[in-house]
Structures are given as structure tokens and as C-alpha cells.
């Protein structure tokens, strides 16, 4: 009996060792039952904030801003002519402008805003309006990864594409292409409108970030 159990365990361990994880993405931007648009409705233009992130929506597109918290030593400022501090403002980090800073010990701490365009002329991403919400489809190397945007009661609810390990939520989608890379089964999905509507969106968009309109 002991030898049988040991053999069974060894077989199971080898099987697990050969198992591969599925990685899902979309071969075409979603939702397939929606229409491609250049921007959201002008009534939603404005700035929306969640933690350190700010989404800016205007007639030029959709932009994301994040504050990066950095520091610079007093010694660097004293020995490098590029930098200077006047009062509570640091010069030399941001071109033609100053940044508010706080001295703590031997370090000046400051926040630097980084802006990235999500939708607009400088990006290949696509925006889809399906009537109930919008989808920002992020494009990279032939695949699309969506984020869901819903405007509700003056707030912006945003959720990024995700899924549980070993999920079965995509099993009903017939058209798939699969490639293996670094232990992953990279599965690209081609859902029809009917197949997309059959997906439980709470499973693939599990965490909602609530952006407050400023």
C-alpha cells in the first residue's frame, strides 16, 4: 500500500509539473456588439480622481495622471548647479517650472506628475461604446486588453480585465488561437456578440475603482 501511494504521488507531481497556465487576451477589441468612437460623450468631460491617479477627459482624448513620490538629497542640491531650493520649491527637476517640496532630514521629498494618453491621436488604443458603458482596449503586439468605464451618479467606475486562475468563463467561445510561451498557454479570444453577452462581466472585471469627479 505504501509503495502504491508513493507511486501515485509521484505521478501526480509530474503531472502538475507539466501543467501549463492559461493566459487570455482578445484578438480584436471588445465589445463586439459596440461601436468604435473617438471619445466619450462631452457631458462626461472633466477630471476624475482615485487615490494618486487622475483621469482627465477632454476634447483631445483620455489621459491618465499619476503622482510619483521621489526625493533628492541636500548634498546633491548643494553640489550640483542644476538644482536649487527657494523656500518650499525645488528647481531643476521639472523644465521651466518648480515643484513643491518638503525637507525631512537630509532629503527633499516631492511629487512628480506623469501623464499618459490612453485614448487619442498618440495611441493605438481603441474606445468602444456599447450603449451601457465604454471599453478602453489597450493594444500591444497584436492583442487587446480591455478596461471597462461606466459613468454613474457623477462618478467614473473603472475596472481592468482580469480572471481567476483555471477559469472556465471563456470555455463557450468557439474561436480561439493558442500559442505556448515560457510555460504559458497564450489564448487569444475571438468572441461573437452572443458569446460576449454570455460572459459574466463581474468575473472578468472583478475590481472596480471609483473615480470621484473633481
C-alpha positions as CSV (number, residue, x, y, z in Angstrom):
1,X,0.0,0.0,0.0
2,X,2.8,2.4,0.9
3,X,4.6,1.8,-2.5
4,X,1.3,2.3,-4.3
5,X,0.7,5.6,-2.6
6,X,4.2,6.8,-3.3
7,X,3.9,5.9,-7.0
8,X,0.5,7.8,-7.1
9,X,2.0,10.9,-5.5
10,X,5.0,10.9,-7.9
11,X,2.7,10.6,-10.9
12,X,0.5,13.5,-9.6
13,X,3.6,15.6,-9.0
14,X,4.9,15.0,-12.5
15,X,1.5,15.8,-14.0
16,X,1.4,19.1,-12.1
17,X,4.9,19.9,-13.2
18,X,3.8,19.6,-16.8
19,X,0.6,21.6,-16.4
20,X,0.6,25.0,-18.0
21,X,-1.2,28.1,-17.0
22,X,-3.7,29.7,-19.4
23,X,-3.2,33.4,-20.3
24,X,-6.1,35.1,-22.0
25,X,-6.3,38.1,-24.2
26,X,-8.5,39.3,-27.1
27,X,-7.6,39.1,-30.8
28,X,-9.9,42.0,-31.6
29,X,-11.1,44.9,-29.5
30,X,-14.3,44.5,-27.5
31,X,-17.2,44.7,-27.0
32,X,-18.1,43.2,-30.4
33,X,-21.7,44.5,-30.1
34,X,-20.5,48.1,-29.6
35,X,-19.2,50.8,-31.9
36,X,-15.8,52.4,-32.1
37,X,-15.8,56.1,-31.0
38,X,-13.1,58.7,-30.7
39,X,-14.1,59.9,-27.3
40,X,-16.8,59.6,-24.6
41,X,-19.8,61.9,-24.6
42,X,-18.8,65.6,-24.0
43,X,-21.1,65.6,-20.9
44,X,-18.6,63.4,-19.2
45,X,-15.6,65.7,-19.9
46,X,-13.7,66.6,-16.7
47,X,-11.2,65.3,-14.2
48,X,-11.8,62.2,-12.0
49,X,-9.6,61.1,-9.1
50,X,-8.9,57.8,-7.5
51,X,-6.0,57.6,-4.9
52,X,-2.9,59.0,-6.6
53,X,-4.5,58.6,-10.1
54,X,-6.4,61.3,-12.0
55,X,-8.2,60.6,-15.3
56,X,-8.5,63.7,-17.5
57,X,-11.2,63.6,-20.2
58,X,-11.4,66.5,-22.7
59,X,-11.8,67.1,-26.4
60,X,-8.3,65.8,-27.1
61,X,-8.9,62.3,-25.5
62,X,-8.5,60.5,-22.3
63,X,-5.4,60.9,-20.2
64,X,-4.1,59.3,-17.0
65,X,-2.0,61.2,-14.5
66,X,-0.2,59.6,-11.5
67,X,1.9,61.2,-8.8
68,X,5.3,59.7,-8.3
69,X,6.9,60.4,-4.9
70,X,10.6,61.0,-5.2
71,X,13.4,62.5,-3.2
72,X,16.7,64.3,-3.6
73,X,19.4,64.8,-1.1
74,X,20.6,68.2,0.3
75,X,24.1,67.2,-0.7
76,X,23.1,66.8,-4.4
77,X,21.4,70.2,-4.4
78,X,24.5,71.8,-2.8
79,X,27.0,70.2,-5.2
80,X,25.0,70.3,-8.5
81,X,24.3,73.7,-10.0
82,X,21.3,72.2,-11.9
83,X,19.2,72.1,-8.7
84,X,18.2,74.8,-6.2
85,X,15.7,75.2,-3.5
86,X,13.9,78.5,-2.8
87,X,11.6,78.4,0.1
88,X,9.4,75.3,-0.3
89,X,10.0,74.9,-4.0
90,X,12.6,72.8,-5.8
91,X,14.0,74.0,-9.2
92,X,15.8,71.9,-11.8
93,X,13.7,68.7,-11.8
94,X,10.9,70.0,-14.0
95,X,11.8,72.0,-17.0
96,X,10.9,75.7,-16.7
97,X,9.0,75.1,-13.5
98,X,9.3,74.5,-9.8
99,X,7.9,71.7,-7.6
100,X,6.7,72.0,-4.1
101,X,9.0,70.0,-1.7
102,X,9.3,69.1,1.9
103,X,12.6,68.7,3.8
104,X,12.9,65.7,6.1
105,X,16.3,65.1,7.5
106,X,18.8,65.2,4.6
107,X,16.2,64.6,1.9
108,X,13.9,66.9,0.0
109,X,10.7,64.9,-0.9
110,X,8.5,66.0,-3.8
111,X,5.8,64.7,-6.1
112,X,6.2,64.4,-9.9
113,X,3.1,64.1,-12.1
114,X,3.4,61.6,-15.0
115,X,0.8,61.9,-17.8
116,X,-0.1,59.1,-20.3
117,X,-2.6,59.4,-23.1
118,X,-5.0,56.4,-23.1
119,X,-7.3,57.5,-26.0
120,X,-6.3,60.0,-28.7
121,X,-4.0,60.7,-31.5
122,X,-0.8,59.5,-29.9
123,X,-2.0,55.9,-29.1
124,X,-3.2,52.8,-30.9
125,X,-5.7,52.0,-28.2
126,X,-9.4,51.8,-29.1
127,X,-12.5,53.1,-27.4
128,X,-15.8,51.2,-27.8
129,X,-19.2,52.4,-26.8
130,X,-21.7,49.5,-26.2
131,X,-24.6,51.7,-25.1
132,X,-24.3,50.9,-21.4
133,X,-20.6,51.7,-20.8
134,X,-17.3,52.3,-22.6
135,X,-14.3,50.0,-23.1
136,X,-10.8,51.2,-23.4
137,X,-8.9,48.5,-25.4
138,X,-5.2,48.6,-24.7
139,X,-3.2,47.4,-27.7
140,X,0.2,45.7,-27.5
141,X,1.8,43.4,-30.0
142,X,-1.3,42.2,-31.7
143,X,-3.5,41.7,-28.6
144,X,-6.1,43.7,-26.8
145,X,-6.7,44.1,-23.1
146,X,-9.9,45.9,-22.2
147,X,-10.8,48.2,-19.3
148,X,-14.5,48.9,-18.6
149,X,-15.6,52.5,-17.9
150,X,-19.1,53.4,-16.6
151,X,-20.2,56.9,-15.7
152,X,-22.7,56.8,-12.9
153,X,-24.0,59.5,-10.5
154,X,-21.2,61.9,-11.2
155,X,-18.5,59.2,-10.7
156,X,-16.4,57.1,-13.1
157,X,-16.3,53.4,-12.3
158,X,-13.3,51.7,-13.9
159,X,-12.4,48.0,-13.9
160,X,-9.4,46.3,-15.6
161,X,-9.6,43.0,-17.3
162,X,-8.7,40.0,-15.0
163,X,-9.8,36.5,-14.4
164,X,-9.4,33.7,-11.9
165,X,-6.7,31.0,-12.4
166,X,-8.1,28.0,-14.2
167,X,-11.2,29.9,-15.1
168,X,-13.9,28.4,-17.3
169,X,-15.6,31.7,-18.1
170,X,-14.2,31.6,-21.7
171,X,-14.9,28.0,-22.5
172,X,-18.0,28.8,-24.5
173,X,-16.1,30.9,-27.0
174,X,-15.5,28.7,-30.1
175,X,-12.9,30.7,-32.0
176,X,-9.6,30.7,-30.2
177,X,-5.9,30.7,-31.2
178,X,-3.3,29.2,-28.8
179,X,0.4,29.5,-28.6
180,X,2.8,28.3,-26.0
181,X,5.5,30.6,-24.5
182,X,7.5,30.3,-21.3
183,X,5.1,27.8,-19.7
184,X,2.0,29.7,-20.7
185,X,-0.8,28.7,-23.0
186,X,-1.4,32.1,-24.6
187,X,-5.0,32.0,-25.7
188,X,-6.4,34.7,-27.9
189,X,-10.2,35.0,-28.0
190,X,-12.5,36.0,-30.9
191,X,-15.9,36.3,-29.2
192,X,-19.0,36.9,-31.2
193,X,-21.6,39.4,-29.9
194,X,-23.7,36.5,-28.5
195,X,-20.6,34.9,-26.8
196,X,-19.5,38.2,-25.4
197,X,-23.0,38.8,-23.9
198,X,-22.8,35.4,-22.3
199,X,-19.7,36.3,-20.3
200,X,-20.2,37.1,-16.6
201,X,-18.6,40.6,-16.6
202,X,-18.3,40.5,-12.8
203,X,-15.8,37.7,-13.3
204,X,-13.5,39.3,-15.9
205,X,-13.8,42.8,-14.4
206,X,-13.7,41.9,-10.7
207,X,-12.3,45.1,-9.0
208,X,-13.9,48.4,-9.6
209,X,-12.0,51.6,-9.0
210,X,-14.3,54.5,-8.1
211,X,-13.1,57.9,-9.5
212,X,-14.6,61.0,-8.0
213,X,-15.3,63.9,-10.3
214,X,-13.4,67.0,-9.3
